[in-house]
């Protein structure tokens, strides 16, 4: 049987002589063939078929983060571009297999089509936990937990399910967070409180090494005064330079003794970052990149990228300061212009990579949108903002900049007004920093519409907003000048 080919009515690709999918039939090699095909199809903008390929690959290797992130990316673009709420029968047929794997990819499809639905997010997290696939549980579960925490209709059962899923995946800290929120909804549940205490204890034991069975385990080693001192040094918030040096040396020895052990490598890299001497950052960046190559976990690549960005910003700030100190120095200004372009490109490329690998992290999309907005790339910024506005925590910030992006494009005044009105909501007199910025932006959009369309109503609304801002903060930006402009415009329009 071919792994994939032309779609047909019999769905040979999806059923045929394939086995019942279970651990004994998992094949990362077969999964990769589907993933490669999915990537190609996605690039040709056939997003629904790409979704089918990602899901087909995940049947062979449900633990694959490449497959999960790829599917979420394709489904996200499919929803944004197709205008459809559902998928075809062919896509649904891909998920029509029995067992835990079938449950996982079925709930994943539902989640991909509506990822801001709390119930969908919890269901796919639970399905992933049943399969024992740790990384997908953590990524999907963190997203589900955020949704549940912001869901006005959240129920105790939602958090209990997340507690159970996180516990199965060994993410005890997240399990405790979910459990604590469940307890808030039912303080009388003694069994649940006991379960949460167990999660907290397990989290402490895991992070502190209590469950380490090597060399007699922590319970035996803790009696050793030297090891107790090491733990106290690492836990100390205000570490001295000598303490930092000691931790670096110790973690280095542990890493060199077990160079293939990812936790030892990560511990060494973090110790280097905490010390921050000379080449420590570069060494840590190299270690994180090495961990990424060994494990395939993108979080290590993200840490390496963040170090690179920190170093790049430091260099950029020096060039910027030199140019500011010598405004008449043509060479310094040219150097700043070149450095600005290079730094912006590096920043955007890094964030695009993070967005691609963390498709459910809406804050990252917002962050990327902000940088694109600041660079004047308004079309791309709007694309990111439209996706990021689903996060209720940052929605007003997102809609504020999205409205301004529409306004800067020119010819999109109505879209700018509607978006800024959504950002403002019913808070017409919001005098917070964000509220004032939204109101000012809405005033500008209304002025632009009034000038373009000779719209008296838009000018009157702009005048009302300008007056409201001036009453609350008379010196706010150029609001007085803006109101004079509006008054003059109204006189002309009504003449």
One Martini backbone bead per residue (centre of mass of N, CA, C, O) as a GRO file, in nm:
protein
  495
    1UNK     BB    1   0.095   0.036   0.023
    2UNK     BB    2   0.059   0.352  -0.006
    3UNK     BB    3   0.091   0.619   0.189
    4UNK     BB    4   0.029   0.815  -0.059
    5UNK     BB    5  -0.215   0.993  -0.271
    6UNK     BB    6  -0.482   0.993  -0.425
    7UNK     BB    7  -0.789   1.078  -0.383
    8UNK     BB    8  -1.065   0.862  -0.276
    9UNK     BB    9  -1.359   0.694  -0.205
   10UNK     BB   10  -1.204   0.459  -0.029
   11UNK     BB   11  -0.967   0.554   0.144
   12UNK     BB   12  -0.683   0.399   0.133
   13UNK     BB   13  -0.499   0.587   0.307
   14UNK     BB   14  -0.683   0.548   0.583
   15UNK     BB   15  -0.727   0.235   0.569
   16UNK     BB   16  -0.736  -0.054   0.458
   17UNK     BB   17  -0.426  -0.224   0.564
   18UNK     BB   18  -0.417  -0.098   0.823
   19UNK     BB   19  -0.357  -0.091   1.136
   20UNK     BB   20  -0.401  -0.090   1.451
   21UNK     BB   21  -0.340   0.177   1.645
   22UNK     BB   22  -0.034   0.129   1.824
   23UNK     BB   23   0.264   0.091   1.976
   24UNK     BB   24   0.341  -0.157   1.784
   25UNK     BB   25   0.289   0.043   1.509
   26UNK     BB   26   0.486   0.249   1.542
   27UNK     BB   27   0.635   0.497   1.289
   28UNK     BB   28   0.844   0.752   1.231
   29UNK     BB   29   0.908   0.698   0.934
   30UNK     BB   30   0.617   0.705   0.825
   31UNK     BB   31   0.545   0.978   0.941
   32UNK     BB   32   0.756   1.149   0.784
   33UNK     BB   33   0.630   1.114   0.505
   34UNK     BB   34   0.377   1.278   0.575
   35UNK     BB   35   0.516   1.538   0.671
   36UNK     BB   36   0.656   1.608   0.408
   37UNK     BB   37   0.394   1.627   0.247
   38UNK     BB   38   0.255   1.845   0.418
   39UNK     BB   39   0.459   2.070   0.369
   40UNK     BB   40   0.422   2.087   0.063
   41UNK     BB   41   0.114   2.139   0.062
   42UNK     BB   42   0.118   2.395   0.231
   43UNK     BB   43   0.297   2.563   0.028
   44UNK     BB   44   0.049   2.525  -0.192
   45UNK     BB   45  -0.224   2.600  -0.019
   46UNK     BB   46  -0.335   2.302   0.081
   47UNK     BB   47  -0.450   2.289   0.392
   48UNK     BB   48  -0.641   2.046   0.425
   49UNK     BB   49  -0.449   1.830   0.313
   50UNK     BB   50  -0.232   1.886   0.518
   51UNK     BB   51  -0.398   1.795   0.759
   52UNK     BB   52  -0.422   1.502   0.669
   53UNK     BB   53  -0.116   1.441   0.675
   54UNK     BB   54  -0.058   1.504   0.968
   55UNK     BB   55  -0.264   1.300   1.086
   56UNK     BB   56  -0.147   1.049   0.948
   57UNK     BB   57   0.129   1.070   1.092
   58UNK     BB   58   0.017   1.065   1.392
   59UNK     BB   59  -0.069   0.766   1.382
   60UNK     BB   60   0.241   0.670   1.381
   61UNK     BB   61   0.330   0.951   1.567
   62UNK     BB   62   0.189   1.108   1.838
   63UNK     BB   63   0.462   1.242   1.973
   64UNK     BB   64   0.496   1.450   1.754
   65UNK     BB   65   0.580   1.787   1.731
   66UNK     BB   66   0.591   1.831   1.432
   67UNK     BB   67   0.302   1.734   1.373
   68UNK     BB   68   0.149   1.918   1.565
   69UNK     BB   69   0.251   2.197   1.467
   70UNK     BB   70   0.176   2.156   1.171
   71UNK     BB   71  -0.128   2.122   1.207
   72UNK     BB   72  -0.183   2.393   1.353
   73UNK     BB   73  -0.089   2.569   1.123
   74UNK     BB   74  -0.278   2.467   0.897
   75UNK     BB   75  -0.548   2.515   1.051
   76UNK     BB   76  -0.514   2.815   1.096
   77UNK     BB   77  -0.504   2.897   0.794
   78UNK     BB   78  -0.765   2.763   0.705
   79UNK     BB   79  -0.957   2.933   0.881
   80UNK     BB   80  -0.852   3.220   0.781
   81UNK     BB   81  -0.903   3.154   0.448
   82UNK     BB   82  -1.182   2.983   0.396
   83UNK     BB   83  -1.448   3.045   0.588
   84UNK     BB   84  -1.461   2.783   0.746
   85UNK     BB   85  -1.572   2.553   1.015
   86UNK     BB   86  -1.505   2.300   0.851
   87UNK     BB   87  -1.476   1.975   0.701
   88UNK     BB   88  -1.431   1.720   0.518
   89UNK     BB   89  -1.479   1.386   0.487
   90UNK     BB   90  -1.182   1.312   0.433
   91UNK     BB   91  -1.073   1.431   0.697
   92UNK     BB   92  -1.250   1.267   0.895
   93UNK     BB   93  -1.147   0.982   0.801
   94UNK     BB   94  -0.862   0.997   0.929
   95UNK     BB   95  -1.001   0.963   1.233
   96UNK     BB   96  -1.136   0.664   1.171
   97UNK     BB   97  -1.018   0.529   1.450
   98UNK     BB   98  -0.933   0.328   1.696
   99UNK     BB   99  -0.863   0.423   1.998
  100UNK     BB  100  -0.639   0.645   2.136
  101UNK     BB  101  -0.543   0.761   1.866
  102UNK     BB  102  -0.819   0.834   1.753
  103UNK     BB  103  -0.893   1.024   1.984
  104UNK     BB  104  -0.664   1.224   1.946
  105UNK     BB  105  -0.712   1.312   1.640
  106UNK     BB  106  -1.003   1.397   1.678
  107UNK     BB  107  -0.955   1.618   1.898
  108UNK     BB  108  -0.745   1.773   1.731
  109UNK     BB  109  -0.930   1.862   1.507
  110UNK     BB  110  -1.126   2.020   1.682
  111UNK     BB  111  -0.911   2.210   1.798
  112UNK     BB  112  -0.804   2.328   1.525
  113UNK     BB  113  -1.094   2.462   1.457
  114UNK     BB  114  -1.129   2.535   1.796
  115UNK     BB  115  -0.893   2.667   2.017
  116UNK     BB  116  -1.095   2.853   2.216
  117UNK     BB  117  -1.212   2.590   2.323
  118UNK     BB  118  -1.207   2.448   2.623
  119UNK     BB  119  -1.313   2.162   2.571
  120UNK     BB  120  -1.123   2.086   2.338
  121UNK     BB  121  -0.855   2.125   2.494
  122UNK     BB  122  -0.912   1.910   2.715
  123UNK     BB  123  -0.962   1.662   2.537
  124UNK     BB  124  -0.679   1.654   2.397
  125UNK     BB  125  -0.517   1.634   2.657
  126UNK     BB  126  -0.639   1.367   2.761
  127UNK     BB  127  -0.567   1.198   2.510
  128UNK     BB  128  -0.260   1.238   2.536
  129UNK     BB  129  -0.232   1.119   2.824
  130UNK     BB  130  -0.323   0.829   2.751
  131UNK     BB  131  -0.056   0.797   2.563
  132UNK     BB  132   0.202   0.935   2.706
  133UNK     BB  133   0.256   1.232   2.573
  134UNK     BB  134   0.424   1.475   2.716
  135UNK     BB  135   0.463   1.730   2.535
  136UNK     BB  136   0.173   1.762   2.430
  137UNK     BB  137   0.044   1.793   2.707
  138UNK     BB  138   0.188   2.051   2.792
  139UNK     BB  139   0.105   2.235   2.557
  140UNK     BB  140  -0.204   2.184   2.557
  141UNK     BB  141  -0.251   2.225   2.866
  142UNK     BB  142  -0.164   2.520   2.892
  143UNK     BB  143  -0.383   2.624   2.705
  144UNK     BB  144  -0.627   2.509   2.861
  145UNK     BB  145  -0.569   2.656   3.128
  146UNK     BB  146  -0.601   2.943   3.022
  147UNK     BB  147  -0.892   2.912   2.931
  148UNK     BB  148  -1.014   2.828   3.204
  149UNK     BB  149  -0.922   3.087   3.365
  150UNK     BB  150  -1.103   3.270   3.136
  151UNK     BB  151  -1.368   3.115   3.201
  152UNK     BB  152  -1.684   3.202   3.312
  153UNK     BB  153  -1.778   2.870   3.282
  154UNK     BB  154  -1.612   2.734   3.474
  155UNK     BB  155  -1.530   2.409   3.607
  156UNK     BB  156  -1.415   2.177   3.811
  157UNK     BB  157  -1.384   1.943   3.600
  158UNK     BB  158  -1.175   2.078   3.421
  159UNK     BB  159  -0.939   2.081   3.633
  160UNK     BB  160  -0.938   1.781   3.695
  161UNK     BB  161  -0.861   1.683   3.412
  162UNK     BB  162  -0.591   1.838   3.408
  163UNK     BB  163  -0.465   1.710   3.649
  164UNK     BB  164  -0.465   1.420   3.536
  165UNK     BB  165  -0.298   1.479   3.282
  166UNK     BB  166  -0.044   1.598   3.416
  167UNK     BB  167   0.018   1.355   3.596
  168UNK     BB  168   0.068   1.149   3.365
  169UNK     BB  169   0.312   1.349   3.250
  170UNK     BB  170   0.470   1.477   3.511
  171UNK     BB  171   0.318   1.770   3.558
  172UNK     BB  172   0.290   1.869   3.875
  173UNK     BB  173   0.269   2.175   3.881
  174UNK     BB  174   0.023   2.195   3.689
  175UNK     BB  175  -0.156   2.009   3.851
  176UNK     BB  176  -0.170   2.195   4.100
  177UNK     BB  177  -0.297   2.438   3.964
  178UNK     BB  178  -0.553   2.296   3.874
  179UNK     BB  179  -0.636   2.193   4.158
  180UNK     BB  180  -0.661   2.468   4.303
  181UNK     BB  181  -0.898   2.565   4.120
  182UNK     BB  182  -1.090   2.339   4.198
  183UNK     BB  183  -1.098   2.404   4.506
  184UNK     BB  184  -1.229   2.687   4.479
  185UNK     BB  185  -1.506   2.548   4.374
  186UNK     BB  186  -1.450   2.308   4.617
  187UNK     BB  187  -1.365   2.324   4.948
  188UNK     BB  188  -1.504   2.034   5.045
  189UNK     BB  189  -1.285   1.861   4.887
  190UNK     BB  190  -1.068   1.654   5.039
  191UNK     BB  191  -0.953   1.469   4.819
  192UNK     BB  192  -0.851   1.696   4.636
  193UNK     BB  193  -0.660   1.827   4.839
  194UNK     BB  194  -0.482   1.579   4.867
  195UNK     BB  195  -0.399   1.564   4.569
  196UNK     BB  196  -0.259   1.840   4.559
  197UNK     BB  197  -0.046   1.782   4.774
  198UNK     BB  198   0.085   1.556   4.611
  199UNK     BB  199   0.168   1.732   4.371
  200UNK     BB  200   0.349   1.925   4.529
  201UNK     BB  201   0.537   1.709   4.637
  202UNK     BB  202   0.621   1.591   4.362
  203UNK     BB  203   0.741   1.852   4.253
  204UNK     BB  204   0.960   1.880   4.469
  205UNK     BB  205   1.096   1.604   4.425
  206UNK     BB  206   1.168   1.639   4.127
  207UNK     BB  207   1.328   1.915   4.146
  208UNK     BB  208   1.515   1.803   4.400
  209UNK     BB  209   1.570   1.470   4.371
  210UNK     BB  210   1.411   1.257   4.553
  211UNK     BB  211   1.360   1.034   4.303
  212UNK     BB  212   1.654   0.952   4.301
  213UNK     BB  213   1.806   0.626   4.272
  214UNK     BB  214   2.083   0.705   4.261
  215UNK     BB  215   2.307   0.653   4.502
  216UNK     BB  216   2.047   0.614   4.712
  217UNK     BB  217   1.946   0.882   4.690
  218UNK     BB  218   1.843   1.169   4.846
  219UNK     BB  219   1.777   1.061   5.132
  220UNK     BB  220   2.078   0.986   5.169
  221UNK     BB  221   2.247   1.236   5.060
  222UNK     BB  222   2.138   1.461   5.257
  223UNK     BB  223   2.340   1.381   5.490
  224UNK     BB  224   2.535   1.527   5.327
  225UNK     BB  225   2.682   1.829   5.376
  226UNK     BB  226   2.781   1.901   5.092
  227UNK     BB  227   2.505   1.861   4.947
  228UNK     BB  228   2.351   2.064   5.113
  229UNK     BB  229   2.517   2.308   5.024
  230UNK     BB  230   2.454   2.293   4.723
  231UNK     BB  231   2.151   2.337   4.749
  232UNK     BB  232   2.167   2.611   4.893
  233UNK     BB  233   2.316   2.755   4.667
  234UNK     BB  234   2.098   2.709   4.440
  235UNK     BB  235   1.853   2.842   4.616
  236UNK     BB  236   1.979   3.101   4.628
  237UNK     BB  237   1.912   3.421   4.539
  238UNK     BB  238   2.185   3.557   4.667
  239UNK     BB  239   2.451   3.506   4.494
  240UNK     BB  240   2.769   3.466   4.492
  241UNK     BB  241   3.042   3.446   4.300
  242UNK     BB  242   3.154   3.186   4.431
  243UNK     BB  243   2.893   3.026   4.408
  244UNK     BB  244   2.865   3.038   4.100
  245UNK     BB  245   3.133   2.899   4.041
  246UNK     BB  246   3.065   2.634   4.188
  247UNK     BB  247   2.816   2.560   4.017
  248UNK     BB  248   2.955   2.552   3.744
  249UNK     BB  249   3.165   2.335   3.812
  250UNK     BB  250   2.968   2.113   3.898
  251UNK     BB  251   2.790   2.104   3.636
  252UNK     BB  252   3.023   2.045   3.449
  253UNK     BB  253   3.103   1.770   3.566
  254UNK     BB  254   2.828   1.636   3.523
  255UNK     BB  255   2.827   1.674   3.215
  256UNK     BB  256   3.103   1.532   3.147
  257UNK     BB  257   3.003   1.255   3.267
  258UNK     BB  258   2.706   1.326   3.096
  259UNK     BB  259   2.674   1.437   2.777
  260UNK     BB  260   2.374   1.289   2.712
  261UNK     BB  261   2.244   1.451   2.948
  262UNK     BB  262   2.010   1.689   2.944
  263UNK     BB  263   1.978   1.791   3.241
  264UNK     BB  264   2.283   1.850   3.277
  265UNK     BB  265   2.308   2.051   3.049
  266UNK     BB  266   2.093   2.253   3.148
  267UNK     BB  267   2.221   2.315   3.421
  268UNK     BB  268   2.483   2.432   3.308
  269UNK     BB  269   2.362   2.657   3.132
  270UNK     BB  270   2.215   2.806   3.368
  271UNK     BB  271   2.469   2.864   3.532
  272UNK     BB  272   2.603   3.041   3.321
  273UNK     BB  273   2.377   3.255   3.306
  274UNK     BB  274   2.389   3.337   3.609
  275UNK     BB  275   2.681   3.441   3.595
  276UNK     BB  276   2.788   3.604   3.324
  277UNK     BB  277   3.070   3.549   3.213
  278UNK     BB  278   3.194   3.636   2.943
  279UNK     BB  279   3.147   3.328   2.765
  280UNK     BB  280   2.880   3.210   2.891
  281UNK     BB  281   2.663   3.268   2.677
  282UNK     BB  282   2.788   3.113   2.440
  283UNK     BB  283   2.799   2.842   2.584
  284UNK     BB  284   2.496   2.819   2.642
  285UNK     BB  285   2.402   2.837   2.349
  286UNK     BB  286   2.549   2.580   2.258
  287UNK     BB  287   2.404   2.387   2.452
  288UNK     BB  288   2.112   2.437   2.359
  289UNK     BB  289   2.162   2.349   2.067
  290UNK     BB  290   2.247   2.063   2.143
  291UNK     BB  291   1.981   1.983   2.282
  292UNK     BB  292   1.809   2.018   2.030
  293UNK     BB  293   1.952   1.802   1.854
  294UNK     BB  294   1.907   1.562   2.056
  295UNK     BB  295   1.579   1.608   2.123
  296UNK     BB  296   1.388   1.823   1.946
  297UNK     BB  297   1.338   2.049   2.147
  298UNK     BB  298   1.245   2.381   2.111
  299UNK     BB  299   1.310   2.513   2.387
  300UNK     BB  300   1.618   2.521   2.333
  301UNK     BB  301   1.614   2.701   2.084
  302UNK     BB  302   1.479   2.938   2.229
  303UNK     BB  303   1.704   2.993   2.435
  304UNK     BB  304   1.922   3.050   2.226
  305UNK     BB  305   1.771   3.285   2.085
  306UNK     BB  306   1.753   3.471   2.338
  307UNK     BB  307   2.053   3.511   2.368
  308UNK     BB  308   2.105   3.633   2.091
  309UNK     BB  309   1.914   3.877   2.135
  310UNK     BB  310   2.056   3.998   2.380
  311UNK     BB  311   2.327   4.049   2.235
  312UNK     BB  312   2.215   4.220   2.003
  313UNK     BB  313   2.090   4.445   2.176
  314UNK     BB  314   2.347   4.539   2.311
  315UNK     BB  315   2.487   4.628   2.050
  316UNK     BB  316   2.265   4.819   1.948
  317UNK     BB  317   2.262   5.016   2.192
  318UNK     BB  318   2.549   5.125   2.144
  319UNK     BB  319   2.499   5.241   1.861
  320UNK     BB  320   2.264   5.425   1.946
  321UNK     BB  321   2.422   5.594   2.155
  322UNK     BB  322   2.640   5.701   1.960
  323UNK     BB  323   2.440   5.847   1.768
  324UNK     BB  324   2.311   6.033   1.988
  325UNK     BB  325   2.593   6.172   2.065
  326UNK     BB  326   2.631   6.200   1.720
  327UNK     BB  327   2.423   6.355   1.505
  328UNK     BB  328   2.659   6.467   1.289
  329UNK     BB  329   2.751   6.172   1.237
  330UNK     BB  330   2.730   5.999   0.952
  331UNK     BB  331   2.855   5.725   1.024
  332UNK     BB  332   2.680   5.668   1.278
  333UNK     BB  333   2.405   5.678   1.127
  334UNK     BB  334   2.463   5.451   0.923
  335UNK     BB  335   2.518   5.234   1.134
  336UNK     BB  336   2.235   5.247   1.261
  337UNK     BB  337   2.068   5.177   1.011
  338UNK     BB  338   2.196   4.899   0.967
  339UNK     BB  339   2.146   4.781   1.255
  340UNK     BB  340   1.838   4.803   1.252
  341UNK     BB  341   1.784   4.606   1.019
  342UNK     BB  342   1.930   4.361   1.144
  343UNK     BB  343   1.774   4.346   1.412
  344UNK     BB  344   1.488   4.323   1.300
  345UNK     BB  345   1.534   4.064   1.137
  346UNK     BB  346   1.621   3.885   1.371
  347UNK     BB  347   1.363   3.922   1.540
  348UNK     BB  348   1.157   3.819   1.330
  349UNK     BB  349   1.279   3.542   1.269
  350UNK     BB  350   1.263   3.436   1.560
  351UNK     BB  351   0.955   3.474   1.603
  352UNK     BB  352   0.858   3.303   1.364
  353UNK     BB  353   0.976   3.041   1.475
  354UNK     BB  354   0.815   3.038   1.740
  355UNK     BB  355   0.532   3.050   1.616
  356UNK     BB  356   0.561   2.784   1.455
  357UNK     BB  357   0.625   2.606   1.731
  358UNK     BB  358   0.387   2.797   1.890
  359UNK     BB  359   0.067   2.813   1.781
  360UNK     BB  360  -0.081   2.869   2.080
  361UNK     BB  361   0.092   3.133   2.124
  362UNK     BB  362  -0.045   3.448   2.127
  363UNK     BB  363   0.178   3.633   2.244
  364UNK     BB  364   0.378   3.589   2.012
  365UNK     BB  365   0.205   3.710   1.790
  366UNK     BB  366   0.192   3.989   1.916
  367UNK     BB  367   0.493   4.047   1.924
  368UNK     BB  368   0.529   4.029   1.619
  369UNK     BB  369   0.321   4.246   1.544
  370UNK     BB  370   0.464   4.485   1.679
  371UNK     BB  371   0.721   4.483   1.505
  372UNK     BB  372   0.577   4.511   1.232
  373UNK     BB  373   0.443   4.779   1.300
  374UNK     BB  374   0.708   4.942   1.359
  375UNK     BB  375   0.803   4.879   1.046
  376UNK     BB  376   0.532   4.907   0.856
  377UNK     BB  377   0.404   4.600   0.842
  378UNK     BB  378   0.071   4.587   0.838
  379UNK     BB  379  -0.030   4.328   0.706
  380UNK     BB  380   0.130   4.128   0.886
  381UNK     BB  381   0.032   4.237   1.155
  382UNK     BB  382  -0.270   4.174   1.119
  383UNK     BB  383  -0.244   3.869   1.100
  384UNK     BB  384  -0.144   3.836   1.396
  385UNK     BB  385  -0.372   3.991   1.545
  386UNK     BB  386  -0.613   3.811   1.453
  387UNK     BB  387  -0.501   3.565   1.619
  388UNK     BB  388  -0.439   3.704   1.910
  389UNK     BB  389  -0.739   3.808   2.000
  390UNK     BB  390  -0.828   3.539   2.158
  391UNK     BB  391  -0.680   3.663   2.396
  392UNK     BB  392  -0.813   3.814   2.673
  393UNK     BB  393  -0.552   3.946   2.805
  394UNK     BB  394  -0.467   4.103   2.505
  395UNK     BB  395  -0.698   4.214   2.326
  396UNK     BB  396  -0.684   4.527   2.351
  397UNK     BB  397  -0.396   4.557   2.251
  398UNK     BB  398  -0.439   4.424   1.979
  399UNK     BB  399  -0.676   4.603   1.870
  400UNK     BB  400  -0.529   4.867   1.880
  401UNK     BB  401  -0.302   4.795   1.668
  402UNK     BB  402  -0.492   4.699   1.446
  403UNK     BB  403  -0.638   4.966   1.401
  404UNK     BB  404  -0.380   5.128   1.332
  405UNK     BB  405  -0.303   4.958   1.086
  406UNK     BB  406  -0.547   5.025   0.914
  407UNK     BB  407  -0.495   5.331   0.912
  408UNK     BB  408  -0.203   5.322   0.783
  409UNK     BB  409  -0.289   5.198   0.506
  410UNK     BB  410  -0.529   5.313   0.386
  411UNK     BB  411  -0.875   5.279   0.323
  412UNK     BB  412  -0.941   5.152   0.644
  413UNK     BB  413  -1.131   5.316   0.840
  414UNK     BB  414  -1.365   5.126   0.918
  415UNK     BB  415  -1.186   4.902   1.038
  416UNK     BB  416  -1.053   5.081   1.250
  417UNK     BB  417  -1.306   5.168   1.401
  418UNK     BB  418  -1.418   4.889   1.475
  419UNK     BB  419  -1.166   4.786   1.630
  420UNK     BB  420  -1.147   5.021   1.841
  421UNK     BB  421  -1.429   4.975   1.956
  422UNK     BB  422  -1.369   4.692   2.063
  423UNK     BB  423  -1.138   4.782   2.252
  424UNK     BB  424  -1.317   4.983   2.422
  425UNK     BB  425  -1.610   4.930   2.433
  426UNK     BB  426  -1.777   5.065   2.729
  427UNK     BB  427  -1.506   5.262   2.784
  428UNK     BB  428  -1.531   5.587   2.711
  429UNK     BB  429  -1.365   5.690   3.001
  430UNK     BB  430  -1.090   5.567   2.974
  431UNK     BB  431  -0.783   5.671   3.169
  432UNK     BB  432  -0.591   5.487   3.085
  433UNK     BB  433  -0.330   5.435   2.891
  434UNK     BB  434  -0.484   5.250   2.696
  435UNK     BB  435  -0.751   5.405   2.676
  436UNK     BB  436  -0.631   5.669   2.560
  437UNK     BB  437  -0.506   5.542   2.308
  438UNK     BB  438  -0.766   5.436   2.183
  439UNK     BB  439  -0.921   5.706   2.169
  440UNK     BB  440  -0.716   5.852   1.993
  441UNK     BB  441  -0.727   5.652   1.755
  442UNK     BB  442  -1.030   5.686   1.700
  443UNK     BB  443  -1.018   5.985   1.639
  444UNK     BB  444  -0.828   5.961   1.393
  445UNK     BB  445  -1.015   5.777   1.224
  446UNK     BB  446  -1.254   5.981   1.213
  447UNK     BB  447  -1.103   6.208   1.077
  448UNK     BB  448  -1.026   6.054   0.822
  449UNK     BB  449  -1.318   5.994   0.735
  450UNK     BB  450  -1.419   6.287   0.723
  451UNK     BB  451  -1.214   6.381   0.505
  452UNK     BB  452  -1.278   6.163   0.284
  453UNK     BB  453  -1.626   6.165   0.313
  454UNK     BB  454  -1.763   6.410   0.440
  455UNK     BB  455  -1.823   6.328   0.757
  456UNK     BB  456  -2.000   6.460   1.008
  457UNK     BB  457  -2.040   6.233   1.216
  458UNK     BB  458  -1.739   6.166   1.249
  459UNK     BB  459  -1.655   6.448   1.346
  460UNK     BB  460  -1.838   6.456   1.598
  461UNK     BB  461  -1.713   6.209   1.736
  462UNK     BB  462  -1.425   6.320   1.748
  463UNK     BB  463  -1.497   6.568   1.921
  464UNK     BB  464  -1.601   6.413   2.168
  465UNK     BB  465  -1.338   6.263   2.229
  466UNK     BB  466  -1.151   6.508   2.255
  467UNK     BB  467  -1.305   6.635   2.490
  468UNK     BB  468  -1.277   6.398   2.690
  469UNK     BB  469  -0.970   6.400   2.703
  470UNK     BB  470  -0.929   6.700   2.790
  471UNK     BB  471  -1.084   6.682   3.059
  472UNK     BB  472  -0.884   6.462   3.182
  473UNK     BB  473  -0.625   6.561   2.972
  474UNK     BB  474  -0.520   6.852   2.844
  475UNK     BB  475  -0.202   6.751   2.762
  476UNK     BB  476  -0.268   6.534   2.559
  477UNK     BB  477  -0.071   6.566   2.349
  478UNK     BB  478  -0.257   6.705   2.055
  479UNK     BB  479  -0.568   6.747   2.131
  480UNK     BB  480  -0.611   7.054   2.090
  481UNK     BB  481  -0.533   7.064   1.791
  482UNK     BB  482  -0.738   6.852   1.700
  483UNK     BB  483  -0.991   7.013   1.781
  484UNK     BB  484  -0.943   7.249   1.592
  485UNK     BB  485  -0.957   7.082   1.336
  486UNK     BB  486  -1.245   6.977   1.376
  487UNK     BB  487  -1.391   7.249   1.390
  488UNK     BB  488  -1.307   7.341   1.107
  489UNK     BB  489  -1.430   7.098   0.957
  490UNK     BB  490  -1.726   7.141   1.047
  491UNK     BB  491  -1.765   7.415   0.919
  492UNK     BB  492  -1.721   7.317   0.627
  493UNK     BB  493  -1.933   7.082   0.618
  494UNK     BB  494  -2.185   7.283   0.707
  495UNK     BB  495  -2.174   7.504   0.469
   0.00000   0.00000   0.00000
